[in-house]
Amino acid sequence: MAPAAPFFDDVANGPAGGAAHWLTTRDNRRIRAGHWPGDGAKGTVLIFPGRTEYIEKYGITAQALTAAGYSVLAVDWRGQGLADRLISDPNLGHIGDFADYQHDVAALLDHAMVLGLPRPFFLIAHSMGGCIGLRSLMNGLDVKAVMFSAPMWGIQMPPATRAFAWSLTTLSLSFKFDEKLVPGQSATSYPLIQPFAGNMLTDDPEIYAALRGQIAVHPALGLGGPSLRWLNRSLHEMRDLARLPAPATPCITFLGSKESIVDPAAIRTRMTRWRDGVLHDIKGGLHEMLMDKPAMRDSVNATTIAHFDAHR
C-alpha cells in the first residue's frame, strides 16, 4: 500500500471515508491521490482536475457520485496541489512536457488496482484535465465512458495574442527563460486576488467563498499562473490532439455559454467529429459547471451519472 498523504477533510466538503496517498511515478515524481468509497459497487469514477486544482476541490462532486453508488479517485497532478512542484518558484504552474502527465495517469491506475476499487472505470476530466484525459483515451485508457467539463482543447485568446504566445514561448525555450511567469498572469491563486464579482469560474457565491477558503486555510494547495514553458507545451499538445480522430469511448461534454477560459470553437469542432459524443450547451454556465449554483451542478451531475449508468 502506498504511504498515507495529508487529506484536508476540513475543507473538502466531501463524503465520509476520504483518504489520500503518496504515489511515485515511473519518472520518480511524487504525486498525491485521493479517494472516496462509494455507497455501492457500480464502478469507479476517475477525476482528472484542471490546472491549479487539487483533490479537495472535488469533494462536492464526490458527494453526488458516491451517493449514486460510484467510488471516486482523484489526483494532484505534478506541479500542483500537494504533488511535487517542478521549479524553484512553487507558485508557478510548470511542466517539462505534457506527455509527463501520462506518467501520473499510469501511477493513478496502478493505485486503483492496489486499492481494489470496483470496476468498471469512468472518467470526469475538467479543463486541463480534459486535455490530459483526451490524450489518455487516445493512448487506450480503459474507461467505459467519459464526461468532459470545459475541456482545454484550446485556450481562448485573440489571434494576435495567440501568435505572440507561440513566438514568445518558443523563444523562452531557446533562450532559457521558460520558467518565467506568462505575462499578464499572477503568481497568486486566482480566487485570492479576484473578487466574486466578475470571476470567470462560478456564479455561486458560496462555492467561490469555499474555493477561496480552501486555499486560505491550506496555502500549500494554491497555485498561480503558468510558466512560459507550460504554455508552450500546452499549445503544442492541443494542436497535436486536434489533428487526431476522436476515440471510440462514449462521451458527453459540457460547455457553458459564458465560458471565457478555454476555446469553445475547439470544443465544438472536436465534438462534431466524436461519433459517440454529445455536446451539452449550458445556458449561463461559466468555467466550473460542476461547482456552480445548485440547479446547474445538480443537472450536470445527474446527466453525468445517467451517462455512466448507461455504459456500465
C-alpha positions as CSV (number, residue, x, y, z in Angstrom):
1,M,0.0,0.0,0.0
2,A,1.2,3.5,-0.8
3,P,2.1,5.7,2.2
4,A,-0.6,7.9,3.6
5,A,-0.7,11.6,2.5
6,P,-2.3,14.6,4.0
7,F,-6.0,14.9,3.2
8,F,-7.8,18.1,4.2
9,D,-11.2,16.8,5.1
10,D,-11.9,20.1,7.0
11,V,-12.3,21.9,3.6
12,A,-13.1,19.2,1.2
13,N,-16.9,19.1,1.9
14,G,-16.9,15.5,0.6
15,P,-18.5,12.3,1.6
16,A,-17.3,10.3,4.6
17,G,-14.3,8.0,4.3
18,G,-12.0,10.2,2.2
19,A,-8.3,9.4,2.3
20,A,-5.1,10.3,0.3
21,H,-1.8,8.5,-0.5
22,W,1.5,9.4,-2.0
23,L,2.4,7.8,-5.3
24,T,5.7,7.7,-7.1
25,T,5.6,7.9,-10.8
26,R,7.9,5.9,-13.2
27,D,10.0,9.1,-13.7
28,N,10.3,9.5,-9.9
29,R,7.9,12.3,-9.2
30,R,5.7,12.3,-6.1
31,I,2.1,13.0,-6.7
32,R,-1.0,12.6,-4.5
33,A,-4.1,10.5,-5.0
34,G,-7.3,10.8,-3.0
35,H,-10.3,8.5,-3.0
36,W,-13.8,8.3,-1.6
37,P,-15.5,4.9,-1.3
38,G,-18.9,4.7,-2.9
39,D,-22.2,3.7,-1.4
40,G,-22.4,0.7,-3.8
41,A,-20.2,-1.1,-6.3
42,K,-21.3,0.4,-9.6
43,G,-17.7,1.2,-10.5
44,T,-15.1,4.0,-10.0
45,V,-15.0,7.5,-11.4
46,L,-11.5,8.8,-12.1
47,I,-11.3,12.6,-11.8
48,F,-8.7,14.5,-13.8
49,P,-8.6,18.0,-12.4
50,G,-7.8,21.2,-14.2
51,R,-4.7,23.4,-13.9
52,T,-4.2,24.9,-10.4
53,E,-6.7,22.3,-8.9
54,Y,-6.4,19.8,-6.1
55,I,-8.2,16.7,-4.8
56,E,-10.2,18.5,-2.1
57,K,-11.8,20.8,-4.6
58,Y,-13.8,17.8,-5.9
59,G,-15.4,16.8,-2.6
60,I,-18.7,18.3,-3.7
61,T,-18.6,16.3,-6.9
62,A,-17.7,13.2,-5.0
63,Q,-20.8,13.6,-2.8
64,A,-23.0,13.2,-5.8
65,L,-21.0,10.3,-7.3
66,T,-20.8,8.3,-4.1
67,A,-24.4,8.8,-3.4
68,A,-25.1,7.3,-6.8
69,G,-23.0,4.2,-6.0
70,Y,-19.7,5.1,-7.5
71,S,-16.3,5.2,-5.8
72,V,-14.1,8.2,-6.7
73,L,-10.4,8.5,-7.3
74,A,-8.8,11.9,-7.9
75,V,-5.2,13.2,-8.4
76,D,-3.0,16.1,-7.7
77,W,-1.0,16.4,-10.9
78,R,2.7,17.0,-10.7
79,G,3.4,20.7,-10.2
80,Q,0.2,21.5,-8.3
81,G,-1.8,20.6,-5.2
82,L,0.5,18.7,-2.7
83,A,2.4,16.9,-5.5
84,D,6.0,17.8,-6.3
85,R,6.4,21.3,-7.5
86,L,8.8,21.3,-10.5
87,I,10.7,24.6,-10.5
88,S,12.3,26.9,-7.9
89,D,9.2,29.2,-7.8
90,P,6.5,26.8,-6.4
91,N,3.7,29.4,-7.2
92,L,4.0,28.9,-11.0
93,G,2.4,26.1,-12.9
94,H,5.1,24.3,-14.9
95,I,5.6,21.1,-16.9
96,G,8.5,19.6,-18.7
97,D,6.3,18.1,-21.4
98,F,2.6,17.3,-21.5
99,A,3.5,13.7,-22.0
100,D,4.8,13.7,-18.4
101,Y,1.2,13.9,-17.1
102,Q,0.6,10.4,-18.6
103,H,3.1,9.1,-16.0
104,D,0.8,10.5,-13.4
105,V,-2.2,8.7,-15.1
106,A,-0.3,5.4,-15.0
107,A,0.6,5.8,-11.3
108,L,-3.1,6.6,-10.6
109,L,-4.3,3.5,-12.4
110,D,-1.8,1.3,-10.6
111,H,-3.0,2.8,-7.3
112,A,-6.6,2.0,-8.2
113,M,-5.6,-1.6,-8.6
114,V,-3.8,-1.7,-5.3
115,L,-6.9,-0.2,-3.5
116,G,-9.1,-2.8,-5.2
117,L,-11.5,-0.1,-6.4
118,P,-14.6,-1.5,-8.2
119,R,-14.7,-1.8,-12.0
120,P,-15.7,-0.6,-14.5
121,F,-13.9,2.7,-14.6
122,F,-15.3,6.0,-15.8
123,L,-13.7,9.4,-16.3
124,I,-14.6,13.0,-15.4
125,A,-12.0,15.4,-16.9
126,H,-12.1,19.2,-16.4
127,S,-10.2,21.9,-18.2
128,M,-6.5,20.9,-18.4
129,G,-7.6,17.5,-17.2
130,G,-9.7,17.3,-20.4
131,C,-6.5,17.8,-22.4
132,I,-4.7,15.1,-20.4
133,G,-7.8,12.9,-20.5
134,L,-8.2,13.1,-24.2
135,R,-4.6,12.0,-24.7
136,S,-5.1,9.2,-22.2
137,L,-8.1,7.9,-24.2
138,M,-6.1,8.1,-27.4
139,N,-3.4,6.0,-25.6
140,G,-6.0,3.4,-24.7
141,L,-7.2,4.4,-21.2
142,D,-9.7,1.7,-20.1
143,V,-12.8,3.6,-19.2
144,K,-16.4,2.7,-20.2
145,A,-17.4,6.4,-20.7
146,V,-16.1,9.9,-20.2
147,M,-17.5,13.3,-19.2
148,F,-15.6,16.4,-20.1
149,S,-16.2,19.7,-18.4
150,A,-15.0,22.8,-20.3
151,P,-12.1,20.7,-21.7
152,M,-8.9,22.5,-22.6
153,W,-8.7,21.6,-26.2
154,G,-7.9,25.2,-27.0
155,I,-7.2,28.3,-25.0
156,Q,-9.3,31.4,-25.6
157,M,-7.2,34.3,-26.8
158,P,-7.3,36.8,-29.7
159,P,-5.5,35.8,-32.9
160,A,-2.7,38.4,-32.4
161,T,-2.2,37.2,-28.8
162,R,-2.1,33.6,-29.9
163,A,0.7,34.4,-32.5
164,F,2.6,36.3,-29.8
165,A,2.2,33.4,-27.4
166,W,3.7,31.0,-29.8
167,S,6.6,33.2,-30.6
168,L,7.4,34.3,-27.0
169,T,7.1,30.8,-25.6
170,T,9.2,29.3,-28.3
171,L,11.9,31.9,-27.7
172,S,11.7,31.2,-24.0
173,L,12.7,27.6,-24.6
174,S,15.6,28.6,-26.9
175,F,17.0,31.3,-24.6
176,K,16.3,29.5,-21.3
177,F,13.7,31.8,-19.7
178,D,10.9,29.3,-19.9
179,E,10.4,29.2,-16.1
180,K,9.2,32.8,-16.1
181,L,5.6,33.7,-15.5
182,V,3.4,34.2,-18.6
183,P,3.0,38.0,-19.0
184,G,-0.3,39.3,-17.6
185,Q,-0.7,36.4,-15.2
186,S,-0.3,36.5,-11.4
187,A,1.8,34.2,-9.2
188,T,-1.1,34.3,-6.6
189,S,-4.0,31.9,-6.7
190,Y,-6.9,33.3,-8.7
191,P,-9.6,33.1,-6.0
192,L,-7.4,35.0,-3.6
193,I,-7.0,38.0,-5.9
194,Q,-10.2,38.0,-7.9
195,P,-13.4,39.2,-6.1
196,F,-16.5,37.1,-6.6
197,A,-18.0,39.8,-8.9
198,G,-16.6,39.3,-12.4
199,N,-14.9,36.0,-11.7
200,M,-14.6,33.5,-14.6
201,L,-15.3,30.4,-12.6
202,T,-18.7,30.3,-11.0
203,D,-21.9,32.3,-10.3
204,D,-22.4,30.7,-6.9
205,P,-21.0,33.0,-4.2
206,E,-20.9,30.2,-1.5
207,I,-18.9,27.9,-3.8
208,Y,-16.5,30.8,-4.6
209,A,-16.0,31.6,-1.0
210,A,-15.4,27.9,-0.3
211,L,-12.7,27.8,-3.0
212,R,-11.0,30.8,-1.6
213,G,-11.3,29.3,1.9
214,Q,-9.6,26.1,0.9
215,I,-6.5,27.9,-0.3
216,A,-6.6,30.4,2.6
217,V,-6.7,27.6,5.2
218,H,-4.2,25.4,3.4
219,P,-1.9,27.6,1.3
220,A,0.1,24.7,0.1
221,L,-2.8,23.9,-2.2
222,G,-2.6,27.2,-4.0
223,L,-1.0,27.8,-7.4
224,G,-0.7,30.9,-9.5
225,G,-0.3,31.4,-13.3
226,P,1.6,29.2,-15.7
227,S,5.2,29.4,-16.8
228,L,6.1,30.1,-20.4
229,R,7.1,26.5,-20.8
230,W,3.8,25.3,-19.6
231,L,2.0,27.5,-22.1
232,N,4.3,26.4,-24.9
233,R,3.9,22.7,-24.2
234,S,0.1,23.1,-23.8
235,L,-0.1,24.8,-27.2
236,H,1.8,22.0,-28.8
237,E,-0.3,19.3,-27.1
238,M,-3.6,21.0,-28.1
239,R,-2.5,21.4,-31.7
240,D,-1.3,17.8,-31.9
241,L,-4.5,16.4,-30.4
242,A,-6.7,18.4,-32.8
243,R,-5.1,16.6,-35.7
244,L,-6.2,13.2,-34.4
245,P,-9.5,11.4,-34.7
246,A,-11.8,11.1,-31.7
247,P,-11.6,8.0,-29.6
248,A,-14.4,5.5,-29.6
249,T,-15.2,6.0,-25.9
250,P,-18.8,7.2,-25.3
251,C,-18.5,10.9,-24.4
252,I,-20.6,13.8,-23.1
253,T,-19.1,17.3,-22.9
254,F,-20.4,20.3,-21.1
255,L,-19.7,23.8,-22.4
256,G,-21.0,27.0,-20.6
257,S,-22.4,29.9,-22.7
258,K,-20.3,32.3,-20.6
259,E,-17.0,30.3,-20.9
260,S,-14.1,32.7,-21.1
261,I,-11.0,30.5,-20.4
262,V,-11.0,27.6,-22.8
263,D,-11.8,27.9,-26.5
264,P,-15.5,27.0,-27.3
265,A,-14.7,26.6,-31.0
266,A,-12.1,23.9,-30.4
267,I,-14.7,22.0,-28.2
268,R,-17.4,22.3,-30.9
269,T,-15.0,21.2,-33.6
270,R,-13.9,18.1,-31.6
271,M,-17.5,17.1,-30.6
272,T,-18.8,17.3,-34.2
273,R,-16.3,14.6,-35.0
274,W,-16.9,12.4,-32.0
275,R,-19.1,9.6,-33.3
276,D,-20.4,8.5,-29.9
277,G,-20.3,12.0,-28.4
278,V,-22.9,14.6,-27.3
279,L,-22.2,18.2,-26.5
280,H,-24.4,19.8,-23.8
281,D,-24.6,23.6,-24.0
282,I,-25.2,25.0,-20.6
283,K,-27.0,28.4,-20.6
284,G,-25.3,30.8,-18.2
285,G,-22.5,28.4,-17.4
286,L,-19.1,29.7,-16.7
287,H,-16.0,27.5,-16.4
288,E,-16.9,25.5,-13.3
289,M,-20.3,24.0,-14.1
290,L,-19.7,21.2,-11.6
291,M,-19.3,24.0,-9.0
292,D,-22.0,26.5,-9.9
293,K,-25.4,27.1,-8.4
294,P,-27.3,24.0,-7.2
295,A,-29.7,23.8,-10.1
296,M,-26.9,23.8,-12.6
297,R,-24.5,21.5,-10.9
298,D,-27.3,19.0,-9.9
299,S,-28.3,18.9,-13.6
300,V,-24.7,18.3,-14.8
301,N,-24.2,15.6,-12.1
302,A,-27.5,13.9,-12.9
303,T,-26.7,13.8,-16.7
304,T,-23.2,12.5,-16.0
305,I,-24.4,9.8,-13.7
306,A,-27.1,8.7,-16.2
307,H,-24.4,8.6,-18.9
308,F,-22.2,6.4,-16.7
309,D,-25.1,4.2,-15.7
310,A,-26.0,3.6,-19.3
311,H,-22.5,2.3,-20.1
312,R,-21.7,0.0,-17.1
